[in-house]
Amino acid sequence: MFYFQKEYQNIVLLSTFILVFELCTCTGLGPTSDEPQSSWPTPFKAIWNVPTYNCFHHFGVDLGLAKFDILANKEEQKTGDEIVIFYKPQLGLYPYYDPTTLRPVNGGLPQLVDLYQHLEKATQDVIAAVPNKDFSGIGIIDWEYWRPQWEMNWDSREIYKNKSLEVVRARNPHWGSERVELVARLEFEQAAKSLMDSTLRLVKELRPMGHWGFYHFPYCDNVKSPNGTCNPVSVLSNNNITWLFDSSTALYPSIYFNGFQKDKRDNAMFKLMETFRVRNMSRHQDLPIYVYTRFNYSHSSLYYPKTDLKNSILLAAELGCDGVVFWGDHNDSRSLQSCQELQSYVNSTLGPFVKGVTEAATLCSQRVCSGRGRCVGNIMACSDNFKNQGGWSNAYIGPQHSGQKELNNLSMSCRCSCYKGWQGTACNKKNK
């Protein structure tokens, strides 16, 4: 059994191990401070996290993502230079209880995992999955079986509290229930923090140019909220895990819709507003925000109509997020028919919509924010890339000279969120 009081000592020891492991197993040098960086970020990106490799290679169906400015890994593989996602068995020794058998895996609880062995295996996993030491894409850790705050483990996650109580009670059979719960909570939360924080620090050390964070954080839990606002318990929990956001180099909230939801826009908006609130509390108030979204409803094969593309993709762009990540599963590419249906939807609806939003964000950035910030607000009205009648323009409207009156009108619809190092209403002044 591993006692978490030794964890930080082991983390320090592991730093040397990581460097030695890299030198022994990898070729080439890591990134240096002299390597050129892109001048400014793309204002709004759309990234493909859908396992559609089979569509092209098994069924000969080309989705044509690139022509719509949708970024994807080479051959639409699960991992590559654009995106890598680690699910529970793919990064280290993530502890959890199997939801079917209820048997513990890797100790079941964060306080029972051997942190050194976890980080040792995680090092090997990262190097194998992301061989490019200059990886600068988005990196997501998807651990969903338990949450690091005790009170957030309800419903199917209740087992993590119950098992933690059993561990403490077995060591101290004469303790009262109140004392048992106090210690169990402390042990669970400290171990969860150590496991998640050290894992983030590890991947950042191994691939420092990547944008790393945990999927779905910060939580909002507003599905049952009558007005879309976040659950107060979740908000308080987010206040107590600022360490997680301080260690992250990107945030990955989730705004999936199901077909029966009402007020989908409000539901998504409050989740994203909570993400911005959390970012503003963190040490890094310029953390990129990539919003996980879908193009079909959860537990359904029905594709989003344009209304819900606006409620997800366009909303994220209007609020000033860095981009969206499209998630899907193997059902989207399980057969020739499913691939053809997805191809038709991408070409007729999703693709043109995404291209319209990304082009509008780029044009608005150039015309309103001097190319040194992203627009927040009605980016379609600010970009001249959207026809008043509601149609999408597929032609990119390049930067044009605008009169002062026009710029003043645009600034009433949009404001600028300046990139690091710039300030001013048009992001045209360098920080002093």
N, C-alpha and C positions, 0 to 999 in steps of 0.2 A: 504494500500500500504506500502511496506517495503522500507525504504530508506537505501541505501547501506552504508551510513556513520556510521550506527549502527552495521554493520555486524561483524567487528572484536570483538567488545564488546560482542556480542552474542556468538561468537565462544569460547571466554574465559569462559563465563558462561556455555557453553555446555560441556566443559571438565569435570566439576564436575558432570554434569548430566549423562555423559557417564559412569563414574566410578560407580555412584550410581545405574544406570540402570543395569549394568552388575552384580553387587553384589546381586541385588534383584532378577534377573531373571535367573541367570546361576549358575550351580553347578561346583565345582572343582576350582582349582587354575590355574592361567595363567602361561606361561612359565617363568622360572627363568634363570639367567645367568649361573647356575650350570648344566643345562640340557645338555646332550651330543649333539654335532653337528656332522654331517658326515665330515670326514676328508677333502675330496675334492669333488667338484661338478662333476656330470657326464658331460663329455666334450660336448656331443650333445644329446639332447632329442627330441623325437617326441611325441606330445601330441594330443589327439583326442578330438576335440570340435565339434562333429557331433551328432545330436540327434538320435542315432540308437538303443535306448532302445527297440523300437517296433520290431526290426528285431528278437531278441532272444525271447522276452517275448510274442509277438503276432504271430510271424510266425515261430518260432523255428529255426532261422538261426543264427548260431554263426560265427561271423566274424573272430574270432581267433586272435585278435590284440596282445595279450600278447606274443605270440610266435615270433612276429616280433619286439619286444621291443617298441611297440607303447603304451604309457601310456594312460589310460582312467579311468574315474571315475567308481566306483563300478556299475556294471550292465549297464554301458555306460549311466548313468544318466547325465542330464545337469549340475548338480552341485555335487561336492564331494570333496575328499581330493586332487585330482590332479589339478582340474581347476574349477573355478567359473567365470561366465560372467554375468554382470548386463546390461540388455538392458534398454531402456528409462523408462518404467513404473515400473521397479523392484528395483530402488534405489532412495529413496527420492522423491522429487517433481521436477523432471526435466522439465523445461519450454520449450515449443515448439509450433509451429503451425501445426495443423493436415494437412498433405499434400493434403487430399481429400476435406475436408470441409473448410480449411483455418481458422478454429476456434482456438483460443488460448487455450492451456492446461497448467495449473499451471501458469497462467499469460502470457504465450507465450514468454516472454523475460526474460533474466537473471536478469535484473534490476527491474523486477516486482515480483519476487518470494520472499516469506518470507523465508529467509535463515535459521532462527532458526527452523521453522517447517520442512523445507527440511532436515536439519541435524538430527532432532528428529526422523523423519520417516526413514531416511537412517540408523540410529542406529538400529532400530527395524528390518529393512530389512536385514542388514548384520548378525545380531545375528540369525535370522530365517534361512537364506540361508546357513550360514557357522557356524553351532553350535560348531564345533571343534575349541577351542580357540588356539590350537597349529597348526592350518592350515598353511602349508608351501608351498602350491602349487602356481599356478599362478592365479592372480585375475585381471580381465579385466573389465573396465567400457566402455560401447559402447554407446557413445552419438554422433550422427552424424548429427543431424538436423542443427546445427550451429557450427561455429568455433569461438574461442575466439578473433581472430584478425578481426577487421572491414573489411579490404580489402579482406579477404579470403571468405567472404560471397557473392558469385556470383551465377548466374543461379537460381536454386530453393531456395537458401539461401538468395536471395535478399530481401525477405520479412522481414527478421530480421533487415535489415538496414532501410527499409521503415517504419516499425512499430516503430522503435526507433526514427526516425525523427518525426513521428506523436505525440509521447509522449511529446517530447520537444516543438514542435510547439503548442500543446494544452496548455501548461503551459505558453508559451511566444509568443503569437500571433503576437507581433510587431517586433520580431527579424528577421533579414535578414537570408537568406538561408545558408550563410557561417557560421554564428554563430550557427545556429541551428544544422548544421552537426557536427561542432566541439564539441559541448556539447553532442550530441547524441552518437557520437563515444566514447567520454570519458566515459560516463555513461555505455554504453554497454560493453566496454572492461574491465573497472574496476569491474563491476558486474560479468562478465563471469570469470574473473580471480579469484574473491573471491569465486564463486560457485565451480569451478573446484578444486582450491587449497584446500579449506576447506573440500571438499569431500574426496580428497586424504588423507589429514591429519587425517580425521575421520577413514577411513578404516584401515589406518596404526596403529592408536591407538587401534582399536578394535582387529585387527588380525595382530600383528606386524611382524610375521614370514612369511607372504605372500609376493608375488612379485606383487605389484600393479602398474597399469598404465592404460592410456587411449588407446583404440584401434585406430590404424591407425596413431598415432602420432609417429614421425614427418611426415608431409605430404610432398610429392614431386611433385605431379600433372604433371607427365611427359608423360601421355598417348599420347598427341598430339605433343610431342617434336620430331623433325626429327632425332635427334641423341641420344635420351634417357635421356639427362640431365634434371635435375629438373628445374621446372619453377622458374625463379629468384624471383618472388613475393613470392612464397612459401618458398624459402630459407631465404629471408629477414624476413618473418613472423616467421620462426623457430628461428631466431636470437633474436626476440623480445619476445619469450615465454619461455625463459630459466627457468623461475619460475616453469613451468609445469614439465620440465625434472628434475629440482632440487628436486621437491616434489615426483617424481615417484621412485619406487623401481624396475621397469623393463620397458622396451620399447617394444611396439608391432606394428611394421610397417607391412604393408600389401603389398603382391606382387601377387595378383590374376591376372590370365591371361584370356583373351577371345580368341576365336578361330581365330580371324582375325588379331591379333597383329603380327607385324613384330618385329624382333630383341628383342624377349622376354628376352633373357639373359641380354642384355644391359639395358632394362627397369627395370628389377629386381635389377641389380647390382647398378645402380645409386640411386635407392631408399634405398638400404642397405648402400651404401657409405654415403648418407646423414644422415642416422641414426647413423653411427659411428662418423660423424662430429659433430652432435648434442651432442652425448654422451661425446665427448672430450671437449665440451664447458661447460658441466654441472659440478656441484660440485662433482658428483660421477662418475668418469671415468671408474668404473668397473660395471656399471649398466648392468644387464643381458639383452640380446636382444633375444626375442622370435618372430619369423617371422610368421605372419599369411599367410598361403597359402591354396590352394585348391588341389584337385586331379581330378576335372573335370572343364571344362571351364565355366566361368560365363554365366548365362542364357542359359545353355546347359547341356545335360546329357552325353556328350562325355567325356570320361576319358582322362587324360593326357597320352601321350606316354612317353617312357623312356627319350626322348629328353627333354621334358618339366619338367620331374621329376629332371633331371640334372640341368635345368635352374632355379629351385626353391630350392629343398631340398639340393642337393649337393652344389649348389652355396652358400647357407646360411652357410653350414658347412665349406666350403673352406675359407670363409671370416672371420670365427671365431665367428659366432653367437652361442648363447647358445642352440638354438633349433628351431624347427618349430612347429606351431600349425595348425592342419588340421581343416578347417571350412567347414561345410556343412549345409544343411537345411533339412526340413522334406521330401522333394522330394526324398532324398536318402533312406528313409525307409517307404515310403508311401504304399508299397504293397509287397507281397511275391516276385514278379518278381524283383522289384528294389533292395530288400535285397539280393536276390540270385546273381544278377548281380554285386552288390558291393562286396559280399563275393568272387566271382570269381576273380574280379579285385584285391582285397586285397591279395588273396593267390597266384595269378600268377604274379603280377607286382608290386603293391605298397608295399606290405609287404616285399618281398625279397630285394627291393631297399632300403627301410628304414633300414632294418637290416644290409645291407651291409655298409651303410653310418655311422650308429651309432657304429658299430663294428670297422670300420676303424678309426673313430675319437677317440675311446677308445684306440685302439692299438697304434695309432700314439702318443697319449698323453703319454702312458706308455713308448714307446721306444725312443721317441725324446725329450719329455718334462718332463721326470722323474716322470710322473704322477701328476705333480704339475702345469700343464698348458694345454691349448688346442692348437692343431696345426692349423696354418693358411697357406693355400696354397694347393698344390696337395695332399690331405690327402690319396687318393687311392694309389698313387705311394709311399707314405711314410709309408704305413701300411702293405704292402704285402697281402692285403685283396681283391685285385682286379686283376683279370687275364688280362694279356696284350691283350688277344684276345677280350676283351670286355664283358666277362661273369662275373656273380656275384658268389662269394663264399659264401655258406651258413654256412660253418664251421668256427667257431671262432678260429683264430690263436692266441694262448696265448702269453704272453710276452716271448721273447727269448733273449739270449745274442747275441749282435751284435758286430762285429768288428769295430774298429775305422774308417776304410775306409768306411764301409757301412754307419755308422752314419754320416760321413762327406757328403756322397752322399745324404742322406736323408735330411740333413739340407739345401742343396741347393734347394730342392723342397718345403720345409716347414720351417716355423719359429714358435717359441713358443710365445703364449700370456699367460704370467704367471698368476696364480691365486694370489689373494691378499696375501701379505706376502712373496712372492718369486720373485726372479729375476735371471738374467743370461740367456745366450743363450739356456740353457737346463733347466731353472727354478730350478736349484739345489742349489741356494744360498739364504739364508734367508735375508730378508731386515733388514738393521741395524736400 
